[in-house]
Amino acid sequence: MSEAIEVVQAFLGALGTSHADSLAAIEKFCTDDCIWKNSGLPTQTGKAAMLAFLDKFRHVSGLGQIEVETTKISADGDTVLTERIDHLKTDDGTLVMSLALMGRFDVRGGQIALWSDYFDATPFQPMLPALS
């Protein structure tokens, strides 16, 4: 298994059980200049913007936990592709939604420099004004 895959798997696993875990995972595994793209949602540039967006998303959606189910993962050098189902849950574990998606991660120096997810953004359309 490549180092890049190990970094991405560790990151996705660390998102886990609480909002604080998700924030800590971004702090630990993402570069300061990381770019986070979500299809249909505003792109975040830099760790501070990523953390602020996740806080804002929590406020708008009730997100408390992200349970990541990786169905496929592969790498070409430092680029990792994932096929996943992200289960977005409240603090008490109530399912908000499950989101099937494809992700791309570019790893640089053992950290994620690009996190880009591709999915149907229709469920997020009502939230867009509050997230922009």
C-alpha positions in Angstrom: 0.0 0.0 0.0 1.3 3.4 -0.9 2.1 6.1 1.6 -0.4 8.4 0.0 -3.2 5.8 0.5 -2.2 5.4 4.1 -2.4 9.2 4.7 -5.9 9.4 3.1 -7.2 6.4 4.9 -5.9 7.7 8.2 -7.5 11.1 7.5 -10.9 9.6 6.5 -10.8 7.4 9.6 -10.0 10.4 11.9 -13.1 12.3 10.7 -15.1 9.9 12.8 -17.0 10.3 16.0 -17.5 14.0 16.6 -17.2 17.5 15.1 -14.1 18.1 17.2 -12.6 14.9 15.6 -13.3 16.3 12.1 -11.7 19.6 12.9 -8.6 17.9 14.5 -8.3 15.6 11.4 -8.1 18.7 9.1 -5.6 20.3 11.4 -3.4 17.2 11.5 -3.6 15.8 8.0 -4.1 18.9 5.7 -1.5 21.3 4.6 -1.9 25.0 5.6 -2.6 25.8 1.9 -4.9 22.9 1.2 -7.7 23.3 -1.3 -11.0 21.7 -0.5 -13.5 21.4 -3.4 -17.0 20.0 -3.1 -19.0 19.9 -6.3 -21.8 22.6 -6.1 -20.4 24.1 -2.9 -17.9 27.0 -2.3 -14.2 26.0 -2.7 -12.2 26.5 0.5 -8.5 27.5 0.3 -6.4 27.1 3.3 -6.8 25.2 6.6 -8.5 28.2 8.4 -11.1 28.4 5.6 -11.7 24.7 5.7 -12.3 24.7 9.5 -14.6 27.8 9.3 -16.6 26.1 6.5 -17.0 22.9 8.5 -18.2 25.0 11.5 -20.7 26.8 9.3 -21.9 23.6 7.7 -22.4 22.1 11.2 -24.6 25.1 12.1 -26.7 24.9 8.9 -27.1 21.1 8.7 -26.7 19.8 12.3 -23.7 17.8 11.2 -21.9 16.2 14.2 -20.1 13.2 12.8 -18.9 11.9 9.5 -18.8 8.1 9.1 -16.8 7.3 5.9 -17.4 4.0 4.1 -14.6 3.6 1.5 -15.7 1.1 -1.1 -12.7 1.6 -3.5 -9.3 3.3 -3.2 -6.4 3.5 -5.6 -3.4 5.7 -6.1 -1.1 6.9 -8.9 1.9 8.3 -7.1 0.7 11.0 -4.7 -2.8 11.2 -6.1 -5.4 9.0 -4.4 -8.9 8.3 -5.8 -11.7 7.1 -3.5 -15.2 5.8 -4.1 -17.0 6.4 -0.8 -20.3 6.7 1.0 -20.1 9.5 3.6 -22.7 9.1 6.3 -23.4 12.5 7.7 -24.9 12.3 11.3 -25.9 14.5 14.1 -24.0 14.5 17.5 -26.2 11.7 18.8 -25.6 9.6 15.7 -28.9 10.3 13.9 -28.4 10.0 10.1 -28.8 13.3 8.3 -27.9 11.9 4.9 -25.7 9.4 3.1 -23.8 10.7 0.2 -22.3 8.5 -2.5 -19.2 10.3 -4.0 -15.9 10.1 -5.7 -12.9 11.8 -4.2 -9.5 12.9 -5.2 -6.7 13.6 -2.7 -3.3 15.0 -3.6 -0.7 14.2 -0.9 2.4 16.4 -0.5 5.0 15.7 2.2 2.7 13.3 4.1 -0.2 15.7 4.2 -3.3 16.4 2.0 -2.8 19.4 -0.3 -6.0 18.9 -2.3 -9.3 17.3 -1.3 -11.8 17.3 -4.0 -15.2 15.5 -3.8 -17.6 14.9 -6.7 -21.3 14.2 -5.9 -24.9 15.2 -6.5 -25.2 18.5 -4.7 -29.0 18.7 -5.0 -29.6 18.0 -1.3 -27.4 21.0 -0.4 -29.1 23.6 -2.6 -31.3 24.9 0.2 -28.2 25.5 2.3 -26.2 27.4 -0.3 -27.2 30.9 0.8 -26.0 30.2 4.3 -22.8 28.5 3.2 -21.7 31.2 0.7 
